[in-house]
């Protein structure tokens, strides 16, 4: 008894319903001699339809776009057929059509999940966390494009997909970086994808979690910081360029307070208050965790605030320091390190580590 199901896909134009000299294109799918048609919702001029070769004639933009759409539709129809076949579901032309059209609830895709997750976390997570998810989403889209897919059904996600995505990330160069991303950065992106996939599992968009056997591994890294001597040299260096001096001062303030750049740039005079010890403190909330931060202002930090009190940019912005984007600030830090003869990779993360080690210890603060 023959049980093998076979699929054929043909395109045709309904010339019986010609309107304004245009015809509507259909895909005819046939499984074991049972067939049905699916409207592709594309119209072309009747004179351009090649009924023999099942495509649009010519090299016009319309012809190229329509023929590409036909090839994509054929590929997606065939993929729908394979996925239904692999899942053990009943294979009929109607089943393939429903799967292709999205009438089947099991047709949820990765891009649909990304868009749903993006709406779900909007306004509920810190802006920095949301921005990191968007970066990961961008890499997922680029990965799909690299394997010649615009999207993929969640049911096709498996352990191999995760491994291939990891390999893709290891070969990716983040914008503005001269090297491929580190192993730990790759793991962070995969962790975020895992959170999205886990959401799909809880929503019952997935029958099983493709990450169930996945193990996230992080490499232990020694966090760099500036020594007391390096910090002193940086603070005393005279820059001939004002923009470099401003960014150096922002970096120093982060070293003296441990406040991250994203929180530092939003500080205003309202964040400064007089403590019970009659000394000035700075209080703010960490944008990343929404936790309150209170730090005593050492004379060096106070001096930097006073330096920019009357600066034209701070008068306009109302902030303690002249505003500048994080990306540009980190870019200028490269110039600053080179000018000062520092071989370490200056970043605002390093400034926070410097505060936690060199500054707290040298000033008698609890480590």
C-alpha positions, 0 to 999 in steps of 0.5 A: 500500500502506497503511503508516501505523500507527494507535493507539487506547486504550480503558479497560474493566473486567473484570466477569466477574471481579468480587470483593467487588463490585470490578472490575479496570480494563484499558487496551486498545490497538489498532494496525491492528486488532490489540489486547491489554489491559494491567492497570492494577492499579486496582480500583473498585466495580462500581457506580461504573464508567461503561462508556459513558464509560470512567471512574469516576462521582462526585466522591469522592477515589477517583473523582478519583484513579482518573480522573487515573490513567487520563488519565496512563496514556493519555498515557504509552501514547500517548507510548510509541507516539510514541517507538517510532514516532520510533525506527523500531522495529517498531510492534505492540501488544505493542511498545507494551505492553512499552515502557509496562511497562518490559520494553524496556531502552530505557525507562530514564528521567531519574528512574531515572538520577538515583536511580542516580547518587545511590546511586553517589556516596553515600559517594564524594564530599564531602558538599558536592558530594553536597548540590549534586547534590541541589539540581540534582536538585530543579531537574530535577524542578521543570523536569519538573513545569513541562512537565507531566511526572513523568518522561521517557525518556532517549531523548527528551533532546535539545539542545532539552531542555537549552536549555529547562532552561537557560531554566527555571533563569534564571527560578528563584529559589533559596530565600531569595534575592531574585533569580533565580540568576546565569548561572554558577550556572545553568551549574553546575547544567547541568554536574551534569546533564551528568555524570549524562547522561554516566554514562547514556551510558557505561552504554549507557542512551543511544545518543547524548549529547544534550550533544555539541554543548553549550557551557558558558559562564561569565561572568568575575566580579570576586571581592569582598573587604574592604579593610583599612579595611573589615575593621578597621571590622567587627572593631571594631564593637560589636554590641548583639545577641550572635548577630550578634557571634558570626557576625561573629567566625566571619566574621573567623576565616575572613578571618584563616585562609582556612578555609571555613565548612563546615570552620570549624564542625567545628574542635576544639582537636585541630586546633591544634598547635605548629609548629617555629617555636613558634607555634600553627598550625591544621591540618584537611582541606578537606571539599570536596577532602579536601586538608590545610590548614595555616595559622599562627594570627595573634594576631587569630585566636588571640584569637577562639579564646580568646574562645569557650573557655568559651562554654556552646555550645562546651563542649557541642559540643566545637568551637572556636566555637559551632555555627550553620547555614550558612544562618542564618550567611549570613542574619545576615551581611546584618544585620551588613553593614547595621549596619556600613554595608557595601554589599558582599554579605558571605558566607563566600566573601568571607571566603576572598577577603579572606584571599587578598588583604587579610590575606595581603598586609598580614601578609607572607604569600605571595599 
